[in-house]
Amino acid sequence: MKVREADFVVVGSGLAGSTVAYALCELGDVALLSKESAQGSNSFAAQGGVAAAMSREDSPLRHAADTLLAGSGLCNPDAVSLLASRAPQLMRWLMDSGVSFDRNEAGDLALGLEGAHGAHRILHAGGDATGRHILETVRRLLAGRSNLLQVDNVQVGKLLKDHGGRVAGALAIESGSPGSRVAWLARRAVILATGGSGQLFSRTTNPPGALGDGVALAYEAGAQVRNLEFVQFHPTALAVADSPPFLVSEAVRGAGARLIDAAGRPVMTNGAGDLAPRDVVARAIYRHQSLTGDVYLDTTLISDFSARFPTIHEYCRARGIDPQTTPLPVSPAAHFMMGGIAASLSGQTNVPGLYALGEAACTGVHGANRLASNSLLECLVTAFELARAMKEDSSTERRGQREGSVRFAAGRELSSASPDALHQVQTILWRSAGIERCAASLQEGLRTLSEMERHDPQSSVVVTASLIVKSALARRESRGAHYRTDYPVVDPQFANDTLLCKEHAVCLGSM
Ligand SMILES: Cc1cc2nc3c(=O)[nH]c(=O)nc-3n(C[C@H](O)[C@H](O)[C@H](O)COP(=O)(O)OP(=O)(O)OC[C@H]3O[C@@H](n4cnc5c(N)ncnc54)[C@H](O)[C@@H]3O)c2cc1C
């Protein structure tokens, strides 16, 4: 096996991984490993925008208040406050770095409105191609870095530890070549920025690589994972036969589109209507579909749809639907993982040497439900916080050669599931831990996953899926995106995090 070394080993080249790699290049050499090119990331697919209080009528305090409300009592207020207060300066950094956010005719930022935001504060670029514009800009900054080595098409299957139990490297396997392994040793830190886990569910807006690998890797290495029961289901993914559930961004409803049934009657008749929190809208659609039938998003109400949402427009047209003249058939799909590897806002986990960022991490900013467009922002804030913490923390300073001092972690080496096994996991999670859950469905799901684990103990998707189901079983209440039909209301007894760790059983509260 080949052995390579770098000061920092970053796993994942989406927005979190690419930004932290850029920031860490100031401090040492960086290896940026990824199982796909950056185009295969959730970040590249992000449409609607990025939240920041940029207008005179808005403030970081209001942004933080909306975030806390969406999080249903499980956000970390300090983390939320930092997220909201850093947002305007990070938007200015993005603009200085070359991101052209869309502007109105007067030349001001065209700030969009999304569900549960109390102000127009969504910056977007290229209409509905915000993620691509931001990611490409950050990656252009990376291109000039001589102390950065990018390696695509390698899948990390195990974290390596030194004799003191500190994470000190990652074992990477070349795609399509299982025999070809490289032990990447990290002199200072290993950073997991492996993204979300939407692909563990039958219907998802996420690209194929979003399989929750980081959660399984960290768990196997002894890290705590937090709040994995909180999966955000996006209410409006395109529902067209033979086509993956392509996201129709919330910004489309923000621009005036309405949810209707086959007879043209409105679906969202109460409260905040079409712009109610995502879990409320997703459940309303799900129930409507079970009782009455199909649901459509009436986009014909937006006269300049093709100019405002070019990506969605093009995607629909290619499938024979013109959003300017025809309502779009939509259905909910797994979209965002609020839970993840328990980490501070600077990415620190409970395992020395191991850091986690972006959607793979749970830093406390999203709580039980993410406020739309806060996740690209979280990637940026946490990446710079991590670099700042590294700069200040002498304990992770250059440790000299690692080779010889590193042993393989006690945990299993994980690998991808076969297409059949993945399909089975997706069906289990959709049925047992989908938009509505209950003890019976979750226990049934866990039984089948345990059987799968006995047959294939190395399957990373089974590890993460089992952790999601165990977390959902432990939370005997409904809160945010987690809805239990057997416990349909919020229970103040559960106003704590769900933490799982290999050495402990499920527990609520800090360990
Ligand atoms: C369709 C869509 C639209 C969205 N729209 C918005 C939006 O408008 N605003 C917003 O704020 N958020 C949005 N989100 C959410 C947001 O895009 C993500 O939360 C965020 O981009 C996550 O970034 P990340 O860097 O953590 O992960 P990702 O961008 O998903 O990157 C993960 C990286 O890890 C790599 N990886 C994974 N496992 C391994 C492994 N074992 N070994 C090596 N590499 C690995 C992947 O190849 C990838 O490079 C959207 C998401 C989707 C899917």
The ligand as an ORCA input file, in Angstrom:
! r2SCAN-3c Opt
* xyz 0 1
  C     -30.725     20.076     -5.299
  C     -30.229     20.794     -4.083
  C     -30.482     22.147     -3.931
  C     -30.013     22.822     -2.800
  N     -30.214     24.165     -2.703
  C     -29.669     24.842     -1.672
  C     -29.754     26.250     -1.603
  O     -30.315     26.891     -2.479
  N     -29.177     26.870     -0.541
  C     -28.526     26.203      0.467
  O     -28.027     26.823      1.412
  N     -28.424     24.852      0.404
  C     -28.966     24.172     -0.632
  N     -28.843     22.812     -0.680
  C     -28.072     22.130      0.365
  C     -26.584     22.394      0.141
  O     -26.303     22.316     -1.226
  C     -25.721     21.410      0.890
  O     -26.119     21.285      2.214
  C     -24.254     21.850      0.878
  O     -23.879     22.207     -0.411
  C     -23.386     20.725      1.407
  O     -22.058     21.014      1.096
  P     -20.906     20.030      1.572
  O     -19.639     20.599      1.087
  O     -21.068     19.751      3.009
  O     -21.237     18.655      0.833
  P     -21.251     18.333     -0.733
  O     -21.310     19.559     -1.522
  O     -22.294     17.314     -0.966
  O     -19.822     17.663     -0.959
  C     -19.527     16.388     -0.425
  C     -18.238     15.889     -1.037
  O     -17.777     14.735     -0.346
  C     -17.358     13.743     -1.272
  N     -17.426     12.441     -0.577
  C     -18.491     11.886      0.049
  N     -18.143     10.703      0.600
  C     -16.829     10.511      0.323
  C     -15.884      9.473      0.618
  N     -16.206      8.365      1.315
  N     -14.612      9.600      0.164
  C     -14.245     10.689     -0.572
  N     -15.097     11.699     -0.874
  C     -16.364     11.618     -0.427
  C     -18.304     13.930     -2.437
  O     -17.798     13.362     -3.624
  C     -18.369     15.465     -2.494
  O     -17.253     15.970     -3.173
  C     -29.303     22.115     -1.795
  C     -29.069     20.744     -1.944
  C     -29.520     20.085     -3.078
  C     -29.252     18.625     -3.225
*
